[in-house]
Amino acid sequence: MREDMDLDRANACRIYDTLIGGGNLSEADHSAYGRLLEINPGTPFVARENRDFMLRACRTLASQHGVRQFLDLGCSFPTLDTPNLHEVIAEHQPEARVLYVDVEPEVEQAWDLVVAGLPAVGFIRGNVSDPRGTLEAARAAGVLNFDEPIAVVLTGVLPFVPTDTDPWAAVAAFRDSCADGSHLVLSHALTSEDWPAGAEEVLSMYREHIQPMFPRFERDVLRFFDGYRLLEPGLVSTPAWRPDTPPDPDLVAFKRAVAGVGIKEPCPR
């Protein structure tokens, strides 16, 4: 995500927030948002699939695996009409601790209002592309105990991290900072050899008017799970990861994005 929150240019964070039901669009966002829906009317569904996966996966970790710590990197704005991550987790782990991270100052202002008075929930400014600085800030915040397992949440964030900055090394740095038994919750937009209609036009619009996107081949997304063991059902189409209700078979077959959850296990000696 960008370091600034330029209100004169469309912003990917504000647009994503609107796609999942928020209302933080600036005047500059409206044109890009409208054009995005013209090119690909299904974009809100993809965004909501991503959000639903994140909550579903973290709920699964809390309820079935006893995970009580979550580091949500690139969290975007808090939602107002649906539960946020810490609220979903608290239903299964009342003493769970959640640290939200985003680089945008406008997002920070919104979260400060939400987390005020919640000792087990916090927010820090941080950037996925700066794992050292982000981890230093995370430890200083005192919300999470890095000696105990943590679920690192990276959903829909890495497609905005340029390939030439080596996002795999950044993910590995977060992995290595966490104790054995930690998890990675990850989703990522895909590219393919044969683009569907309008996909390149969407990417072009993001590059020119919002923020460059870097969808990746499935094999390259799988590399983010190096050092983790994938939980069932593996790396799959986002709506197919342990759905609450049977997903549309066409959405599962057409992998617009993939998602998976991995666990960091001790290295064999």
RODRENTOR-350833 format. One record per residue (C-alpha): residue in three letters; chain; x, y, z. Coordinates in nm, 3 decimals. Layout:
N
ALA A X Y Z
...
REM end
This chain:
269
MET A 0.000 0.000 0.000
ARG A 0.110 0.356 -0.060
GLU A 0.273 0.554 0.222
ASP A 0.048 0.855 0.157
MET A -0.328 0.893 0.142
ASP A -0.348 1.142 -0.147
LEU A -0.706 1.262 -0.168
ASP A -0.646 1.393 -0.521
ARG A -0.575 1.044 -0.657
ALA A -0.785 0.731 -0.638
ASN A -0.670 0.500 -0.359
ALA A -0.683 0.119 -0.360
CYS A -0.755 0.101 0.012
ARG A -1.059 0.328 -0.006
ILE A -1.186 0.149 -0.316
TYR A -1.151 -0.195 -0.153
ASP A -1.337 -0.064 0.151
THR A -1.623 0.048 -0.074
LEU A -1.626 -0.283 -0.262
ILE A -1.697 -0.468 0.064
GLY A -1.966 -0.223 0.174
GLY A -1.779 0.074 0.327
GLY A -1.821 0.439 0.243
ASN A -1.482 0.610 0.248
LEU A -1.456 0.712 -0.117
SER A -1.304 1.053 -0.183
GLU A -1.411 1.266 -0.476
ALA A -1.108 1.140 -0.669
ASP A -1.209 0.777 -0.611
HIS A -1.554 0.796 -0.765
SER A -1.445 0.806 -1.129
ALA A -1.202 0.515 -1.089
TYR A -1.455 0.314 -0.889
GLY A -1.724 0.362 -1.151
ARG A -1.486 0.271 -1.432
LEU A -1.377 -0.040 -1.244
LEU A -1.737 -0.161 -1.220
GLU A -1.792 -0.087 -1.589
ILE A -1.494 -0.302 -1.687
ASN A -1.563 -0.581 -1.439
PRO A -1.904 -0.571 -1.267
GLY A -1.804 -0.876 -1.063
THR A -1.530 -0.691 -0.873
PRO A -1.739 -0.642 -0.555
PHE A -1.803 -1.016 -0.539
VAL A -1.429 -1.090 -0.561
ALA A -1.358 -0.839 -0.283
ARG A -1.628 -0.986 -0.062
GLU A -1.503 -1.339 -0.126
ASN A -1.164 -1.220 -0.002
ARG A -1.313 -1.063 0.310
ASP A -1.532 -1.364 0.382
PHE A -1.235 -1.600 0.347
MET A -1.030 -1.395 0.593
LEU A -1.298 -1.402 0.860
ARG A -1.381 -1.768 0.793
ALA A -1.018 -1.879 0.810
CYS A -0.942 -1.684 1.128
ARG A -1.263 -1.809 1.289
THR A -1.152 -2.163 1.201
LEU A -0.811 -2.108 1.358
ALA A -0.966 -1.967 1.674
SER A -1.241 -2.227 1.712
GLN A -1.065 -2.542 1.591
HIS A -0.695 -2.476 1.647
GLY A -0.702 -2.262 1.961
VAL A -0.522 -1.966 1.800
ARG A -0.541 -1.660 2.023
GLN A -0.314 -1.408 1.850
PHE A -0.363 -1.243 1.511
LEU A -0.148 -0.997 1.319
ASP A -0.359 -0.846 1.039
LEU A -0.124 -0.687 0.785
GLY A -0.281 -0.439 0.546
CYS A -0.609 -0.449 0.737
SER A -0.779 -0.158 0.555
PHE A -1.064 0.035 0.720
PRO A -1.275 -0.113 0.999
THR A -1.615 -0.229 0.883
LEU A -1.924 -0.071 1.036
ASP A -2.210 -0.298 0.928
THR A -2.035 -0.636 0.966
PRO A -1.809 -0.773 1.242
ASN A -1.439 -0.696 1.237
LEU A -1.175 -0.962 1.293
HIS A -1.137 -0.911 1.667
GLU A -1.514 -0.934 1.713
VAL A -1.538 -1.262 1.520
ILE A -1.244 -1.412 1.708
ALA A -1.376 -1.309 2.050
GLU A -1.678 -1.535 2.003
HIS A -1.443 -1.835 2.019
GLN A -1.141 -1.701 2.207
PRO A -1.256 -1.429 2.450
GLU A -0.897 -1.354 2.554
ALA A -0.764 -1.336 2.196
ARG A -0.534 -1.052 2.099
VAL A -0.544 -0.878 1.760
LEU A -0.303 -0.622 1.618
TYR A -0.415 -0.440 1.305
VAL A -0.152 -0.296 1.070
ASP A -0.184 -0.057 0.779
VAL A 0.031 0.213 0.624
GLU A -0.247 0.464 0.557
PRO A -0.295 0.751 0.808
GLU A -0.667 0.777 0.730
VAL A -0.705 0.409 0.819
GLU A -0.516 0.470 1.143
GLN A -0.759 0.745 1.240
ALA A -1.056 0.516 1.181
TRP A -0.908 0.227 1.380
ASP A -0.804 0.449 1.671
LEU A -1.172 0.511 1.737
VAL A -1.251 0.138 1.725
VAL A -0.970 0.005 1.944
ALA A -0.985 0.274 2.211
GLY A -1.041 0.109 2.547
LEU A -0.975 -0.243 2.414
PRO A -0.652 -0.362 2.581
ALA A -0.631 -0.680 2.373
VAL A -0.674 -0.500 2.040
GLY A -0.443 -0.246 1.882
PHE A -0.340 -0.069 1.565
ILE A 0.003 0.033 1.437
ARG A 0.126 0.198 1.119
GLY A 0.334 -0.049 0.922
ASN A 0.413 -0.174 0.575
VAL A 0.433 -0.532 0.453
SER A 0.733 -0.428 0.244
ASP A 0.917 -0.320 0.561
PRO A 0.898 -0.626 0.784
ARG A 1.180 -0.514 1.013
GLY A 1.021 -0.179 1.095
THR A 0.674 -0.327 1.118
LEU A 0.787 -0.604 1.351
GLU A 0.970 -0.356 1.573
ALA A 0.652 -0.149 1.600
ALA A 0.444 -0.461 1.662
ARG A 0.665 -0.572 1.950
ALA A 0.669 -0.221 2.095
ALA A 0.288 -0.207 2.089
GLY A 0.281 -0.485 2.348
VAL A -0.041 -0.642 2.218
LEU A 0.111 -0.967 2.089
ASN A 0.354 -1.208 2.252
PHE A 0.595 -1.324 1.983
ASP A 0.706 -1.615 2.200
GLU A 0.362 -1.769 2.144
PRO A 0.199 -1.869 1.811
ILE A 0.056 -1.589 1.598
ALA A -0.162 -1.604 1.289
VAL A -0.018 -1.367 1.028
VAL A -0.303 -1.245 0.806
LEU A -0.217 -1.132 0.452
THR A -0.538 -1.126 0.252
GLY A -0.550 -0.928 -0.071
VAL A -0.240 -0.726 0.022
LEU A 0.047 -0.889 -0.165
PRO A -0.091 -0.814 -0.516
PHE A 0.001 -0.451 -0.441
VAL A 0.363 -0.536 -0.352
PRO A 0.593 -0.511 -0.657
THR A 0.769 -0.830 -0.757
ASP A 1.108 -0.660 -0.775
THR A 1.091 -0.584 -0.401
ASP A 1.082 -0.960 -0.328
PRO A 0.754 -0.999 -0.137
TRP A 0.847 -1.365 -0.070
ALA A 1.138 -1.246 0.146
ALA A 0.905 -1.011 0.332
VAL A 0.658 -1.291 0.409
ALA A 0.948 -1.512 0.519
ALA A 1.065 -1.240 0.759
PHE A 0.725 -1.235 0.929
ARG A 0.727 -1.616 0.936
ASP A 1.070 -1.629 1.098
SER A 0.967 -1.377 1.363
CYS A 0.685 -1.603 1.482
ALA A 0.701 -1.908 1.706
ASP A 0.645 -2.263 1.585
GLY A 0.275 -2.336 1.566
SER A 0.205 -2.000 1.405
HIS A -0.011 -1.972 1.095
LEU A -0.025 -1.784 0.767
VAL A -0.366 -1.680 0.632
LEU A -0.317 -1.565 0.273
SER A -0.517 -1.482 -0.038
HIS A -0.388 -1.352 -0.370
ALA A -0.523 -1.249 -0.709
LEU A -0.411 -1.473 -0.995
THR A -0.284 -1.418 -1.343
SER A -0.293 -1.684 -1.614
GLU A -0.164 -1.760 -1.959
ASP A -0.502 -1.674 -2.108
TRP A -0.651 -1.365 -1.947
PRO A -1.030 -1.343 -1.924
ALA A -1.195 -1.054 -2.103
GLY A -1.129 -0.717 -1.940
ALA A -0.858 -0.835 -1.701
GLU A -0.575 -0.646 -1.868
GLU A -0.796 -0.339 -1.887
VAL A -0.849 -0.356 -1.511
LEU A -0.474 -0.381 -1.451
SER A -0.408 -0.090 -1.684
MET A -0.663 0.125 -1.502
TYR A -0.509 0.041 -1.165
ARG A -0.160 0.126 -1.294
GLU A -0.262 0.459 -1.440
HIS A -0.524 0.582 -1.196
ILE A -0.505 0.397 -0.865
GLN A -0.206 0.182 -0.770
PRO A -0.019 -0.083 -0.969
MET A -0.131 -0.441 -0.912
PHE A 0.079 -0.754 -0.952
PRO A -0.140 -1.064 -0.983
ARG A 0.074 -1.377 -0.991
PHE A 0.073 -1.731 -1.121
GLU A -0.055 -1.990 -0.877
ARG A 0.289 -2.151 -0.853
ASP A 0.432 -1.817 -0.735
VAL A 0.156 -1.768 -0.479
LEU A 0.236 -2.115 -0.343
ARG A 0.592 -1.997 -0.273
PHE A 0.460 -1.767 -0.001
PHE A 0.386 -2.082 0.199
ASP A 0.750 -2.194 0.204
GLY A 0.821 -2.302 0.562
TYR A 0.454 -2.375 0.628
ARG A 0.245 -2.690 0.593
LEU A -0.078 -2.612 0.411
LEU A -0.393 -2.711 0.594
GLU A -0.670 -2.884 0.403
PRO A -0.796 -2.817 0.141
GLY A -0.467 -2.655 0.039
LEU A -0.437 -2.357 -0.194
VAL A -0.775 -2.330 -0.361
SER A -1.013 -2.085 -0.521
THR A -1.103 -1.835 -0.248
PRO A -1.470 -1.935 -0.206
ALA A -1.368 -2.303 -0.190
TRP A -1.167 -2.272 0.132
ARG A -1.388 -2.447 0.390
PRO A -1.707 -2.266 0.288
ASP A -1.998 -2.231 0.527
THR A -2.237 -2.314 0.242
PRO A -2.165 -2.485 -0.091
PRO A -2.007 -2.227 -0.326
ASP A -2.105 -2.168 -0.687
PRO A -1.920 -2.439 -0.885
ASP A -1.841 -2.190 -1.161
LEU A -1.665 -1.958 -0.913
VAL A -1.461 -2.249 -0.780
ALA A -1.362 -2.364 -1.129
PHE A -1.263 -2.014 -1.240
LYS A -0.982 -1.916 -1.003
ARG A -0.999 -1.538 -0.989
ALA A -0.799 -1.559 -0.669
VAL A -0.666 -1.833 -0.443
ALA A -0.647 -1.869 -0.069
GLY A -0.487 -2.096 0.184
VAL A -0.382 -2.137 0.547
GLY A -0.049 -2.281 0.654
ILE A 0.102 -2.380 0.987
LYS A 0.467 -2.329 1.080
GLU A 0.598 -2.654 1.217
PRO A 0.933 -2.718 1.391
CYS A 1.222 -2.788 1.153
PRO A 1.326 -3.153 1.165
ARG A 1.652 -3.203 1.350
REM end
